[in-house]
Amino acid sequence: MTVAVVGGGISGLVVAWRLCSRGRDAVVLETSSRLGGAVSTRAQQGFLLETGPNSFLDREPATRELASALNLEDRIRVADPAAKRRYVYTRGRLRSVPASPPAFLGSDILPPGAKLRVIGELFSGRAAAGVDESLADFGRRHLGRTATRVLLDAVQTGIFAGDVERLSVGATFPQLVKLEREHRSLILGAIQARRAQRKALPPGSTPKLSGALSTFEGGLGTLIDTLGASLGDAVRVGATVEGLTRVDGGWRLAVSEQGRRAELDASQVVLAAPAYVTKGLLQPLDVELAARVGGIEYAPIAVVHLGFDAATTPAPDGFGFLVPPTEGRRLLGAIHASTVFPFRVEAGRVLYTCMVGGAKRPDLVGLDEPALVALAREELEALAGVTAKPSLTQVYRWPRGIPQYTVGHLERMAAVDQGLARWPGLHLTGNAYKGVGLNDCIRNGLQLADALVAAGP
Ligand SMILES: Cc1cc2nc3c(=O)[nH]c(=O)nc-3n(C[C@H](O)[C@H](O)[C@H](O)COP(=O)(O)OP(=O)(O)OC[C@H]3O[C@@H](n4cnc5c(N)ncnc54)[C@H](O)[C@@H]3O)c2cc1C
């Protein structure tokens, strides 16, 4: 019997694609009229606009494997070298983020006292065993107050748009916790990890994964379109799953499609919709499990694209800039989209992609579109000196955009896994649980599908 996958974002599509390519019967039910969830690319007035994510890091074997199986490997486009530099807005202007330890010593990203404190990281201690610390507490112990406020908060803003005092370090940056556990000091751990990596590689060899910031020719929507085409009839758009019941050792889904309500029986169900939707489906089955899943918060985010004529606005250097929330500005940051991926604009155009809102300023995402455009323009002028009138403006709003892995998230996930064990044939995947990035969604989706295949029909 079939595996029903609820939600046709990248997570659900990857699960279904893997199941189908391993000879299993799967169907994706997607409420919207298009696939991809947060991921979609739209062509407009000579610009390729991403509605949500812009890129992924080419360091995840699962993503490479997927791209290769879909014949997309030669359509991967890596960021232009001009995008190498990154900026943080601090102490009244944009400052370049140093790319190496020697560069850090010479840089002005932190005041001298705060730089010394970062070097003092070599002597920092470990957290008490078993404590799920906030990212801010972890950062202050290792790097000091200023570096946590300026650097760590900026980095998390670029991924989670969250609140550094509330996010769990173990759930958001597990690699930092691992470094601390194994080496105590992050700096010592990073040096040793780099040495070990070099030793592991045979001389002269280069790793297959470039590690580069990447997208696909045509934008990230190319991945969604290719997955959708490969799935063919196994995808039903405009199909909203409204209910879930256990029947005869399998599952029955209530599906609303083109105004009609129908039932679909499945041997297994993969819930790949956002956590707040999954909560509603679980509620009649298991109140405790539903409450755990429903407790996952989301930060709203608005994407404001501003497109310019290069004659009025020269192409900016670098990937873009991040603004630590304590700077009190109204922008989370901006991506220099046309510098990163020049193919995303026609010649003579410049594209800034501004991010607004997040956990600290959710109110801003509720502004109407003209107000969001005005806000982005004012901030871009104040922070980056961009004064020209844009020839293109486009806003995409995500009222519940990015799941927030707050302190307690890992414990919550352990309880969710335990709760799921009460319901054979019911599975969860998606960005709300074990990684928000595209690479995480792809890796987790493939792993889940492989486990289902391994468990047999
Ligand atoms: C503005 C923004 C920028 C980002 N930037 C990056 C980036 O640069 N790099 C990166 O790696 N990641 C980025 N991310 C994160 C990444 O895009 C997401 O985590 C990922 O796309 C989530 O995929 P998903 O399939 O888990 O969830 P979703 O994309 O949310 O998909 C869930 C799907 O379920 C469907 N659904 C909901 N209810 C039902 C129902 N009842 N029945 C059927 N279907 C239903 C929805 O319509 C949706 O299509 C960004 C996210 C946002 C919002």
The ligand as an SDF file (V2000), in Angstrom:
LIG
                    3D

 53 58  0  0  0  0  0  0  0  0999 V2000
   12.8200   33.7510    4.0330 C   0  0  0  0  0  0  0  0  0  0  0  0
   13.5430   32.4350    4.1780 C   0  0  0  0  0  0  0  0  0  0  0  0
   14.8750   32.3520    3.8000 C   0  0  0  0  0  0  0  0  0  0  0  0
   15.5740   31.1470    3.9410 C   0  0  0  0  0  0  0  0  0  0  0  0
   16.8610   31.0750    3.4830 N   0  0  0  0  0  0  0  0  0  0  0  0
   17.4950   29.8780    3.4600 C   0  0  0  0  0  0  0  0  0  0  0  0
   18.7460   29.7290    2.7840 C   0  0  0  0  0  0  0  0  0  0  0  0
   19.2540   30.6710    2.1530 O   0  0  0  0  0  0  0  0  0  0  0  0
   19.3300   28.4900    2.8000 N   0  0  0  0  0  0  0  0  0  0  0  0
   18.7450   27.4220    3.4150 C   0  0  0  0  0  0  0  0  0  0  0  0
   19.3420   26.3240    3.3980 O   0  0  0  0  0  0  0  0  0  0  0  0
   17.5430   27.5240    4.0220 N   0  0  0  0  0  0  0  0  0  0  0  0
   16.8960   28.7090    4.0510 C   0  0  0  0  0  0  0  0  0  0  0  0
   15.6430   28.8150    4.6070 N   0  0  0  0  0  0  0  0  0  0  0  0
   15.0530   27.6400    5.2400 C   0  0  0  0  0  0  0  0  0  0  0  0
   14.4530   26.6340    4.2260 C   0  0  0  0  0  0  0  0  0  0  0  0
   13.9870   27.3050    3.1050 O   0  0  0  0  0  0  0  0  0  0  0  0
   13.2640   25.8900    4.8560 C   0  0  0  0  0  0  0  0  0  0  0  0
   13.6120   25.4020    6.1230 O   0  0  0  0  0  0  0  0  0  0  0  0
   12.8010   24.7260    3.9790 C   0  0  0  0  0  0  0  0  0  0  0  0
   12.5170   25.1710    2.6720 O   0  0  0  0  0  0  0  0  0  0  0  0
   11.5690   24.1000    4.6350 C   0  0  0  0  0  0  0  0  0  0  0  0
   11.0890   23.0330    3.8590 O   0  0  0  0  0  0  0  0  0  0  0  0
    9.9590   22.0620    4.4150 P   0  0  0  0  0  0  0  0  0  0  0  0
    9.5440   21.1920    3.3020 O   0  0  0  0  0  0  0  0  0  0  0  0
   10.4350   21.4170    5.6700 O   0  0  0  0  0  0  0  0  0  0  0  0
    8.7590   23.0340    4.8630 O   0  0  0  0  0  0  0  0  0  0  0  0
    7.8260   23.9600    3.9430 P   0  0  0  0  0  0  0  0  0  0  0  0
    8.5960   24.5720    2.8500 O   0  0  0  0  0  0  0  0  0  0  0  0
    7.1310   24.8580    4.9130 O   0  0  0  0  0  0  0  0  0  0  0  0
    6.7650   22.9450    3.2990 O   0  0  0  0  0  0  0  0  0  0  0  0
    5.6420   22.4810    3.9930 C   0  0  0  0  0  0  0  0  0  0  0  0
    4.5500   22.2670    2.9510 C   0  0  0  0  0  0  0  0  0  0  0  0
    3.3920   21.7260    3.6120 O   0  0  0  0  0  0  0  0  0  0  0  0
    2.2520   22.2640    2.9600 C   0  0  0  0  0  0  0  0  0  0  0  0
    1.0590   22.0910    3.8120 N   0  0  0  0  0  0  0  0  0  0  0  0
    0.7090   22.8150    4.9050 C   0  0  0  0  0  0  0  0  0  0  0  0
   -0.4560   22.3530    5.4150 N   0  0  0  0  0  0  0  0  0  0  0  0
   -0.8440   21.3000    4.6450 C   0  0  0  0  0  0  0  0  0  0  0  0
   -1.9640   20.4050    4.6730 C   0  0  0  0  0  0  0  0  0  0  0  0
   -2.9020   20.4650    5.6420 N   0  0  0  0  0  0  0  0  0  0  0  0
   -2.0730   19.4640    3.6960 N   0  0  0  0  0  0  0  0  0  0  0  0
   -1.1310   19.3640    2.7260 C   0  0  0  0  0  0  0  0  0  0  0  0
   -0.0400   20.2010    2.6610 N   0  0  0  0  0  0  0  0  0  0  0  0
    0.1080   21.1340    3.6160 C   0  0  0  0  0  0  0  0  0  0  0  0
    2.6560   23.7160    2.7440 C   0  0  0  0  0  0  0  0  0  0  0  0
    1.8400   24.3440    1.7750 O   0  0  0  0  0  0  0  0  0  0  0  0
    4.0950   23.5710    2.3070 C   0  0  0  0  0  0  0  0  0  0  0  0
    4.2120   23.4540    0.9020 O   0  0  0  0  0  0  0  0  0  0  0  0
   14.9210   30.0070    4.4850 C   0  0  0  0  0  0  0  0  0  0  0  0
   13.5800   30.1010    4.8790 C   0  0  0  0  0  0  0  0  0  0  0  0
   12.8820   31.2930    4.7140 C   0  0  0  0  0  0  0  0  0  0  0  0
   11.4220   31.3580    5.0880 C   0  0  0  0  0  0  0  0  0  0  0  0
  1  2  1  0
  2  3  1  0
  2 52  2  0
  3  4  2  0
  4  5  1  0
  4 50  1  0
  5  6  2  0
  6  7  1  0
  6 13  1  0
  7  8  2  0
  7  9  1  0
  9 10  1  0
 10 11  2  0
 10 12  1  0
 12 13  2  0
 13 14  1  0
 14 15  1  0
 14 50  1  0
 15 16  1  0
 16 17  1  0
 16 18  1  0
 18 19  1  0
 18 20  1  0
 20 21  1  0
 20 22  1  0
 22 23  1  0
 23 24  1  0
 24 25  2  0
 24 26  1  0
 24 27  1  0
 27 28  1  0
 28 29  2  0
 28 30  1  0
 28 31  1  0
 31 32  1  0
 32 33  1  0
 33 34  1  0
 33 48  1  0
 34 35  1  0
 35 36  1  0
 35 46  1  0
 36 37  1  0
 36 45  1  0
 37 38  2  0
 38 39  1  0
 39 40  1  0
 39 45  2  0
 40 41  1  0
 40 42  2  0
 42 43  1  0
 43 44  2  0
 44 45  1  0
 46 47  1  0
 46 48  1  0
 48 49  1  0
 50 51  2  0
 51 52  1  0
 52 53  1  0
M  END
$$$$
